[in-house]
Amino acid sequence: MAETTDLTAHEQTFDRIREARDRAVHHTRLARESAVERRDLMQGLIGQGVSQADIARELGVSRQAVQKMLAC
């Protein structure tokens, strides 16, 4: 049977790893929510007759970037 290692000396490191993981999960969720909000706002502009090219120019990105943002 495998021997179990005493990891108590590393508890602070494990705590920092858990905190980093929690922050990463939180930021991923925020990024997804922001992408949805951005897409919805862009779709609203397009629905009002603003072109993808105009949106791209205003945001300083390519039209292809706008298309990718709309696809999310």
MDAnalysis code that builds the backbone (N, CA, C; Angstrom):
import MDAnalysis as mda
import numpy as np

u = mda.Universe.empty(216, n_residues=72, atom_resindex=np.repeat(np.arange(72), 3), trajectory=True)
u.add_TopologyAttr("name", ["N", "CA", "C"] * 72)
u.add_TopologyAttr("resid", np.arange(1, 73))
u.add_TopologyAttr("resname", ["MET", "ALA", "GLU", "THR", "THR", "ASP", "LEU", "THR", "ALA", "HIS", "GLU", "GLN", "THR", "PHE", "ASP", "ARG", "ILE", "ARG", "GLU", "ALA", "ARG", "ASP", "ARG", "ALA", "VAL", "HIS", "HIS", "THR", "ARG", "LEU", "ALA", "ARG", "GLU", "SER", "ALA", "VAL", "GLU", "ARG", "ARG", "ASP", "LEU", "MET", "GLN", "GLY", "LEU", "ILE", "GLY", "GLN", "GLY", "VAL", "SER", "GLN", "ALA", "ASP", "ILE", "ALA", "ARG", "GLU", "LEU", "GLY", "VAL", "SER", "ARG", "GLN", "ALA", "VAL", "GLN", "LYS", "MET", "LEU", "ALA", "CYS"])
u.atoms.positions = np.array([
    [0.848, -1.179, 0.000],
    [0.000, 0.000, 0.000],
    [0.894, 1.242, 0.000],
    [0.474, 2.283, -0.688],
    [1.267, 3.512, -0.799],
    [1.306, 4.252, 0.526],
    [2.430, 4.879, 0.774],
    [2.622, 5.638, 2.003],
    [2.025, 7.036, 1.841],
    [1.327, 7.544, 2.835],
    [0.734, 8.875, 2.810],
    [1.750, 9.881, 3.346],
    [1.920, 10.978, 2.610],
    [2.861, 12.017, 3.002],
    [2.167, 13.028, 3.900],
    [2.857, 13.474, 4.931],
    [2.327, 14.517, 5.812],
    [2.516, 15.870, 5.117],
    [1.433, 16.490, 4.739],
    [1.478, 17.743, 3.980],
    [1.177, 18.972, 4.829],
    [1.074, 18.811, 6.133],
    [0.718, 19.943, 6.987],
    [1.716, 21.092, 6.888],
    [2.967, 20.794, 6.608],
    [3.969, 21.855, 6.477],
    [3.721, 22.723, 5.239],
    [2.895, 22.227, 4.333],
    [2.636, 22.937, 3.072],
    [1.236, 23.544, 3.029],
    [0.569, 23.584, 4.172],
    [-0.826, 24.038, 4.198],
    [-0.991, 25.455, 3.644],
    [-0.071, 26.363, 3.952],
    [-0.172, 27.734, 3.434],
    [-0.091, 27.753, 1.911],
    [0.779, 26.937, 1.362],
    [0.893, 26.868, -0.096],
    [-0.383, 26.325, -0.707],
    [-0.931, 25.270, -0.111],
    [-2.199, 24.726, -0.618],
    [-3.321, 25.756, -0.509],
    [-3.346, 26.532, 0.563],
    [-4.349, 27.590, 0.707],
    [-4.207, 28.627, -0.404],
    [-2.968, 29.001, -0.720],
    [-2.748, 29.982, -1.795],
    [-3.169, 29.419, -3.149],
    [-2.924, 28.138, -3.373],
    [-3.361, 27.492, -4.621],
    [-4.878, 27.520, -4.710],
    [-5.561, 27.203, -3.608],
    [-7.035, 27.231, -3.602],
    [-7.564, 28.637, -3.869],
    [-6.935, 29.639, -3.255],
    [-7.357, 31.027, -3.480],
    [-7.138, 31.432, -4.936],
    [-6.012, 31.043, -5.511],
    [-5.737, 31.367, -6.919],
    [-6.760, 30.696, -7.822],
    [-7.102, 29.447, -7.520],
    [-8.110, 28.735, -8.306],
    [-9.463, 29.431, -8.200],
    [-9.840, 29.822, -6.986],
    [-11.121, 30.509, -6.789],
    [-11.168, 31.822, -7.564],
    [-10.057, 32.572, -7.550],
    [-10.008, 33.830, -8.312],
    [-10.142, 33.563, -9.807],
    [-9.469, 32.520, -10.295],
    [-9.536, 32.192, -11.720],
    [-10.963, 31.821, -12.126],
    [-11.628, 31.038, -11.304],
    [-13.018, 30.649, -11.589],
    [-13.911, 31.890, -11.607],
    [-13.711, 32.772, -10.644],
    [-14.504, 33.997, -10.569],
    [-14.287, 34.866, -11.813],
    [-13.039, 35.033, -12.212],
    [-12.739, 35.867, -13.376],
    [-13.277, 35.246, -14.659],
    [-13.235, 33.930, -14.753],
    [-13.789, 33.249, -15.929],
    [-15.288, 33.506, -16.026],
    [-15.976, 33.426, -14.882],
    [-17.424, 33.690, -14.871],
    [-17.713, 35.132, -15.283],
    [-16.937, 36.077, -14.752],
    [-17.123, 37.480, -15.119],
    [-16.865, 37.711, -16.604],
    [-15.847, 37.053, -17.139],
    [-15.533, 37.202, -18.561],
    [-16.676, 36.689, -19.427],
    [-17.253, 35.565, -19.035],
    [-18.387, 35.024, -19.798],
    [-19.580, 35.970, -19.743],
    [-19.867, 36.480, -18.548],
    [-20.990, 37.415, -18.403],
    [-20.750, 38.681, -19.220],
    [-19.523, 39.166, -19.229],
    [-19.185, 40.369, -19.998],
    [-19.319, 40.119, -21.485],
    [-18.922, 38.941, -21.938],
    [-19.031, 38.606, -23.361],
    [-20.496, 38.586, -23.794],
    [-21.354, 38.044, -22.943],
    [-22.789, 38.011, -23.252],
    [-23.340, 39.436, -23.297],
    [-22.970, 40.256, -22.326],
    [-23.441, 41.647, -22.304],
    [-22.968, 42.394, -23.550],
    [-21.689, 42.222, -23.892],
    [-21.125, 42.886, -25.074],
    [-21.874, 42.457, -26.336],
    [-22.121, 41.149, -26.477],
    [-22.844, 40.649, -27.646],
    [-24.244, 41.242, -27.719],
    [-24.942, 41.267, -26.592],
    [-26.303, 41.799, -26.573],
    [-26.323, 43.279, -26.950],
    [-25.357, 44.039, -26.440],
    [-25.287, 45.465, -26.782],
    [-25.003, 45.668, -28.263],
    [-24.100, 44.867, -28.796],
    [-23.787, 44.971, -30.228],
    [-24.990, 44.588, -31.087],
    [-25.679, 43.533, -30.683],
    [-26.871, 43.136, -31.436],
    [-27.930, 44.233, -31.404],
    [-28.019, 44.925, -30.285],
    [-28.940, 46.055, -30.197],
    [-28.569, 47.150, -31.181],
    [-27.273, 47.451, -31.282],
    [-26.826, 48.459, -32.256],
    [-27.134, 48.019, -33.677],
    [-26.861, 46.759, -33.984],
    [-27.130, 46.247, -35.326],
    [-28.625, 46.308, -35.621],
    [-29.434, 45.998, -34.619],
    [-30.886, 46.094, -34.783],
    [-31.361, 47.510, -35.056],
    [-30.556, 48.498, -34.638],
    [-30.888, 49.901, -34.883],
    [-30.244, 50.429, -36.169],
    [-29.621, 49.519, -36.937],
    [-29.084, 49.912, -38.234],
    [-27.599, 50.252, -38.249],
    [-26.902, 50.083, -37.133],
    [-25.465, 50.350, -37.112],
    [-24.754, 49.139, -37.719],
    [-23.839, 49.374, -38.627],
    [-23.158, 48.262, -39.298],
    [-22.042, 47.693, -38.429],
    [-21.659, 46.455, -38.731],
    [-20.532, 45.836, -38.036],
    [-19.254, 46.642, -38.267],
    [-19.099, 47.184, -39.467],
    [-17.917, 47.991, -39.776],
    [-17.882, 49.248, -38.915],
    [-19.041, 49.881, -38.729],
    [-19.099, 51.075, -37.872],
    [-18.772, 50.729, -36.418],
    [-19.295, 49.603, -35.950],
    [-19.005, 49.167, -34.585],
    [-17.505, 48.910, -34.440],
    [-16.936, 48.230, -35.412],
    [-15.506, 47.916, -35.378],
    [-14.664, 49.191, -35.334],
    [-15.008, 50.153, -36.186],
    [-14.268, 51.420, -36.199],
    [-14.351, 52.120, -34.856],
    [-15.534, 52.151, -34.299],
    [-15.734, 52.837, -33.015],
    [-14.968, 52.158, -31.880],
    [-14.887, 50.829, -31.924],
    [-14.205, 50.075, -30.869],
    [-12.706, 49.918, -31.127],
    [-12.275, 50.261, -32.345],
    [-10.860, 50.126, -32.665],
    [-10.433, 48.687, -32.901],
    [-11.349, 47.890, -33.427],
    [-11.055, 46.485, -33.744],
    [-11.458, 46.220, -35.182],
    [-11.115, 45.040, -35.678],
    [-11.490, 44.689, -37.046],
    [-12.955, 44.251, -37.101],
    [-13.511, 44.275, -38.300],
    [-14.876, 43.794, -38.486],
    [-14.961, 42.309, -38.157],
    [-13.884, 41.578, -38.458],
    [-13.850, 40.152, -38.124],
    [-13.896, 39.944, -36.607],
    [-13.262, 40.830, -35.853],
    [-13.311, 40.742, -34.394],
    [-14.746, 40.952, -33.907],
    [-15.437, 41.884, -34.528],
    [-16.845, 42.126, -34.172],
    [-17.666, 40.878, -34.474],
    [-17.421, 40.264, -35.624],
    [-18.147, 39.044, -35.977],
    [-17.912, 37.946, -34.939],
    [-16.671, 37.801, -34.483],
    [-16.362, 36.793, -33.472],
    [-17.064, 37.115, -32.149],
    [-17.098, 38.395, -31.786],
    [-17.776, 38.779, -30.543],
    [-19.265, 38.501, -30.629],
    [-19.837, 38.680, -31.809],
    [-21.267, 38.428, -31.990],
    [-21.583, 36.939, -31.974],
    [-20.600, 36.114, -32.312],
    [-20.816, 34.668, -32.366],
    [-20.806, 34.014, -30.988],
    [-20.325, 34.714, -29.987],
    [-20.225, 34.111, -28.632],
    [-21.566, 33.874, -28.018],
])
